[in-house]
Amino acid sequence: MSIELMDYQIVETAEALENFRNENKDIEWIAFDTEFIGEKRYKTLLCLIQLATVNGYYLIDPIKLESIDLLLEVLQDPKIKVLTHAGENDYRLLYKNYGILPQNIFDAQIAAGFVGYKYPISFRKLAEKEAGVRLSKGYTVSDWQIRPINAKQVKYALNDVIYLYKIWKNLSAKLEKAGRLEWVEEEFARLSTPEYYYIDPNREALTNSLILGLNVQEQVFLIRIYAWRRSEAERKDYSKEMVLPAKYIGPIVRNINSGKAALKNHRRIPKHILENYWEMFNRMFQDSPTDQEREILSKVTQNPNENPKHDTLMEILYLLIKYQCHKDNLAPELLLVRSEFKKMKADLSYFDHSLDRGWREIFLGKEMIHWLKQRSQLEIQMVNGEFKVMLNEG
């Protein structure tokens, strides 16, 4: 589709935004996407919002507009279906910057995974398959902050929304035929909850494999240095990497106990970092852990005892689930997040309870869920040339 200047409206004044709201307040659907810049800043800058409705195509300019509340009003209307592709980052941005979440979502990338497409699938590939169009790859990392927006940027931005209606209709028909409309609606509902976007502020430290090999004092220091980096980035509106590159955190934590001289002689740690921060880092290392920090450390999964038999059995279960997903045209990544499965593999006391409810419970079945919950007692044996899964309850 060729997009000419007459085919869309640029909304950059309060009056134009009010006209947009009045034109579209009673529509059935709205296709939605954003362009933003997250590099070299802590708070992501929303640069452009592109929309398609039955009434036309729109480019909302949040840089020029003092407020986009009237647009947010439309996006939050539960009667209006909000169409996106890979909308998680867009919704996260809306929630973080404006405290709102759409309530009636259709995400094409997620929906495609329920009807045989791999997950995640690019919009370009999905548009080709479901809308019959070939889109260019250009302008994915364009500087969307610059004004005026040029014609090629306009075309790229609008291409992300003008085909979403057709994709929605095609995928919805396939979902209905497969009997999975309720499944996908259940998955979409998760995107409308604040809990979905919660990120543990200590996640970087707790998921760093380095923490497992440290003593308590070093673990606390690791938590503190990540917290300081995050706080500084927010205060200055810098990226965290601009405050302290992650590649230096490991060497600093592993060697701080040896003192300033040892760190100064470490060839991988720039001298200016120690000149600027040594006194602070040393205090952070020497101060006793607080009760809150001890509570945070209780979340650290300890190194499991090596058990090749258990590891192999868990991989067999994972492959069985993955095989069944492919057989039934369901993207396995939607059913079971690999990181969650690894956590279940490492920690026998942990179970991902999203698996024993809703569509996941239906798909997996009670027997597979029972195996996963009782995995410490699970065995696989060959009997008369056949593999059998059984529980060893002795």
Secondary structure, DSSP 8 states (H G I E B T S, - for coil): ----GGGEEEE-SHHHHHHHHHHHTT-SEEEEEEEEE-TT-SS-EEEEEEEEETTEEEEE-TTT-S--HHHHHHHT-TTSEEEESSTHHHHHHHHHHHS---SSEEEHHHHHHTTT--SS--HHHHHHHHH------TTTT--TTSSS--HHHHHHHHHHHHTHHHHHHHHHHHHHHHT-HHHHHHHHHHTTSGGGG---TTHHHHT-GGGGGS-HHHHHHHHHHHHHHHHHHHHHT--HHHHS-GGGHHHHHHHGGG-HHHHHT-TTS-HHHHHHHHHHHHHHHHS---HHHHHHHTT--------HHHHHHHHHHHHHHHHHHHHTT--HHHHS-HHHHHHHHH-TT---GGGGSHHHHHHHHHHHHHHHHTGGGEEEEEETTEEEEEE---
